């Protein structure tokens, strides 16, 4: 069960946004990721609880940020309920999309698991609902993902395969690279892996 800490920063001006301490693990029915987020001063700023099934579909998502809360799952596309800070009002949403995304590294792992790309396969288009920080406002986005390289690295625990993805935003054409090792993000825009207490888990 990998445990560790990601540092989060603004991908444009690199200003620090805080830390995300996480643990995750595959199970008989899929994969789960749980984390606590703190701001640069160390004050609690939110949490993530994401569970996907064996096909990579989100079976449960719980996000909390700035007192806003989202609960969602794959249902006729993806469906969610967003609750305001007072708890008095809730709004429901549904989009014909494949999965959720946001600022947490968990979403990169989940989308890669959903797509199951092979090197040289070419780009695959995916529609996602992005919850924007800090108020978790939903935004539907279209991306293309391509697995451009898979490299084996020698470690004390045996070979470690690192996948390099090219992710493109189809509305702006902006591209970035994401490096994954099993269920751990090694690097991505705005994300750096700072500490890892145990090796990444491998999906079989």
Backbone torsions as a table, in degrees:
resi	resn	phi	psi	omega
1	UNK	NA	101.6	179.4
2	UNK	-61.4	136.4	172.3
3	UNK	-130.9	145.9	179.7
4	UNK	179.5	-162.0	-177.2
5	UNK	-142.5	129.8	170.6
6	UNK	-102.4	141.8	167.0
7	UNK	-96.6	139.9	-177.6
8	UNK	-113.8	137.5	178.1
9	UNK	-146.5	162.2	177.6
10	UNK	-67.2	123.7	-176.5
11	UNK	-67.8	-12.7	-177.9
12	UNK	-96.7	-52.6	-179.0
13	UNK	-106.0	0.0	175.2
14	UNK	64.6	17.7	175.8
15	UNK	-69.6	140.7	-176.0
16	UNK	-69.5	139.3	179.2
17	UNK	-112.6	-12.0	178.5
18	UNK	132.4	-160.9	-178.3
19	UNK	-128.9	154.1	174.5
20	UNK	-128.3	110.8	178.3
21	UNK	-95.1	129.5	-167.4
22	UNK	-137.2	160.7	160.4
23	UNK	-143.2	149.8	-176.6
24	UNK	-151.6	160.4	-178.2
25	UNK	-166.6	141.3	169.9
26	UNK	-77.7	154.0	177.2
27	UNK	-138.6	-175.0	-177.2
28	UNK	-64.6	-22.6	-177.4
29	UNK	-114.2	4.9	179.3
30	UNK	154.2	-130.9	-174.9
31	UNK	-151.6	144.0	-179.8
32	UNK	-132.6	142.7	179.9
33	UNK	-131.7	130.4	179.1
34	UNK	-131.6	136.0	-179.4
35	UNK	-149.3	159.8	172.3
36	UNK	-121.7	133.5	-176.1
37	UNK	-110.7	136.2	175.1
38	UNK	-123.3	151.6	177.2
39	UNK	-81.7	177.5	-176.6
40	UNK	-58.2	-22.6	178.5
41	UNK	-85.7	-5.6	-178.6
42	UNK	93.9	1.7	179.5
43	UNK	-77.0	135.6	177.9
44	UNK	-55.4	132.9	-175.0
45	UNK	-128.1	-2.7	179.3
46	UNK	158.2	-177.6	-179.5
47	UNK	-154.7	160.4	178.7
48	UNK	-134.8	134.2	172.5
49	UNK	-138.7	106.1	-176.2
50	UNK	-124.1	129.1	174.8
51	UNK	-125.5	132.0	176.7
52	UNK	-120.5	153.7	178.1
53	UNK	-84.6	-175.4	-174.4
54	UNK	-66.9	-16.9	177.1
55	UNK	-94.9	-0.1	178.7
56	UNK	91.1	4.3	-179.3
57	UNK	-81.6	139.7	-179.3
58	UNK	-72.8	113.2	178.8
59	UNK	-94.3	-17.4	174.3
60	UNK	-159.7	130.0	173.8
61	UNK	-132.3	130.0	172.6
62	UNK	-131.7	118.2	177.7
63	UNK	-118.9	143.6	172.5
64	UNK	-137.3	133.3	-179.9
65	UNK	-158.3	127.4	178.0
66	UNK	50.9	39.9	180.0
67	UNK	73.5	-6.5	172.6
68	UNK	-79.9	150.4	-178.8
69	UNK	-139.1	140.7	176.9
70	UNK	-128.7	135.3	170.7
71	UNK	-124.5	130.9	-176.3
72	UNK	-149.9	169.7	178.4
73	UNK	-166.1	167.1	174.6
74	UNK	-78.9	112.7	179.9
75	UNK	-155.4	111.2	-175.1
76	UNK	51.0	56.3	-167.3
77	UNK	95.0	-125.0	171.3
78	UNK	-127.9	141.6	-177.3
79	UNK	-129.3	143.9	-179.1
80	UNK	-149.8	161.8	172.2
81	UNK	-125.9	126.6	180.0
82	UNK	-112.9	127.9	-175.5
83	UNK	-112.9	137.9	-177.9
84	UNK	-78.2	167.5	-176.3
85	UNK	-59.5	-29.9	-179.0
86	UNK	-77.4	-18.8	-177.4
87	UNK	78.7	4.7	-176.8
88	UNK	-86.8	-23.6	-175.0
89	UNK	-129.6	146.9	177.0
90	UNK	-138.2	140.6	178.1
91	UNK	-121.6	138.1	-179.8
92	UNK	-102.0	150.5	177.2
93	UNK	-142.5	153.1	176.9
94	UNK	-150.3	131.9	179.8
95	UNK	-137.9	142.6	173.8
96	UNK	-75.1	76.3	-178.3
97	UNK	-126.3	168.6	-176.5
98	UNK	-87.4	-33.9	-172.8
99	UNK	-166.6	-177.9	177.0
100	UNK	-103.4	161.8	171.1
101	UNK	-150.4	172.1	-178.1
102	UNK	178.3	-157.8	-176.0
103	UNK	-83.3	-16.4	-176.8
104	UNK	-72.1	141.5	174.2
105	UNK	-59.1	-22.2	-178.9
106	UNK	-55.2	-35.8	-174.4
107	UNK	-69.5	-32.5	176.8
108	UNK	-62.8	-44.4	179.5
109	UNK	-63.3	-44.6	-177.3
110	UNK	-64.2	-41.5	-179.6
111	UNK	-68.5	-41.0	177.5
112	UNK	-61.1	-38.4	178.4
113	UNK	-67.7	-38.0	179.2
114	UNK	-64.7	-42.4	-174.4
115	UNK	-81.7	-35.1	178.9
116	UNK	49.9	57.3	-177.1
117	UNK	-80.0	158.3	175.1
118	UNK	-116.5	149.5	177.9
119	UNK	-57.6	134.4	179.0
120	UNK	79.9	3.8	-177.2
121	UNK	-72.2	-23.6	-174.2
122	UNK	97.2	170.1	-174.7
123	UNK	-77.8	145.3	176.6
124	UNK	-120.9	133.9	-179.4
125	UNK	-87.2	141.4	-179.9
126	UNK	-143.0	137.8	176.1
127	UNK	-103.3	132.0	-173.1
128	UNK	-132.8	154.0	169.3
129	UNK	-103.5	115.9	-176.7
130	UNK	-98.7	125.8	175.7
131	UNK	-96.9	112.2	-173.3
132	UNK	-84.1	134.9	177.0
133	UNK	-78.6	151.9	0.0
134	UNK	-96.2	-1.6	-173.0
135	UNK	-98.7	3.9	175.2
136	UNK	58.3	40.0	175.9
137	UNK	-73.9	133.3	-177.1
138	UNK	-80.8	138.1	177.8
139	UNK	-139.7	125.0	178.6
140	UNK	-83.0	127.3	-177.9
141	UNK	-130.2	150.8	174.5
142	UNK	-113.6	130.6	179.5
143	UNK	-129.4	160.2	166.9
144	UNK	-120.4	139.3	-179.3
145	UNK	-120.1	137.2	174.5
146	UNK	-137.8	133.8	175.1
147	UNK	-88.1	104.3	-171.7
148	UNK	-90.8	-20.7	179.9
149	UNK	-160.4	147.5	172.4
150	UNK	-132.8	118.2	-172.7
151	UNK	-124.2	133.8	177.5
152	UNK	-93.4	130.9	178.2
153	UNK	-118.4	138.2	178.2
154	UNK	-78.6	133.1	176.3
155	UNK	-135.0	173.4	177.9
156	UNK	-65.5	-21.3	-179.3
157	UNK	-102.1	14.5	-179.8
158	UNK	105.8	-178.2	-178.4
159	UNK	-62.7	140.2	177.4
160	UNK	-120.8	118.1	179.5
161	UNK	-87.2	128.8	178.3
162	UNK	-114.2	124.9	178.6
163	UNK	-100.7	132.5	177.4
164	UNK	-110.6	118.7	-179.2
165	UNK	-107.5	144.8	167.3
166	UNK	-105.5	121.4	-178.3
167	UNK	-112.3	127.3	-177.7
168	UNK	-121.3	134.3	172.4
169	UNK	-84.0	120.2	-172.5
170	UNK	-75.6	-18.1	179.0
171	UNK	-83.7	-31.5	-177.7
172	UNK	-111.5	-18.0	-175.0
173	UNK	81.1	0.0	179.6
174	UNK	-65.8	137.4	-178.2
175	UNK	-124.0	148.8	172.8
176	UNK	-150.6	165.4	-178.5
177	UNK	-109.6	143.9	178.1
178	UNK	-129.0	131.5	178.9
179	UNK	-113.7	122.4	-179.3
180	UNK	-120.9	142.7	170.0
181	UNK	-125.4	104.5	-175.9
182	UNK	61.1	-121.6	-179.3
183	UNK	-105.9	29.6	178.1
184	UNK	-126.5	134.7	175.6
185	UNK	-87.1	119.5	178.1
186	UNK	-81.4	-38.5	176.2
187	UNK	-163.0	148.1	177.9
188	UNK	-165.6	163.8	179.1
189	UNK	-56.6	124.3	179.3
190	UNK	79.6	5.4	-174.8
191	UNK	-134.5	130.7	172.1
192	UNK	-133.6	133.6	175.8
193	UNK	-80.8	116.0	-176.0
194	UNK	-97.9	-40.8	-178.1
195	UNK	-139.2	142.2	175.3
196	UNK	-143.1	117.1	-173.1
197	UNK	-85.0	-21.0	179.5
198	UNK	-147.7	158.3	-175.4
199	UNK	-62.9	156.1	175.8
200	UNK	-61.4	152.1	173.6
201	UNK	-84.3	145.8	177.4
202	UNK	-100.8	134.4	174.2
203	UNK	-81.9	136.4	178.9
204	UNK	-109.1	NA	NA
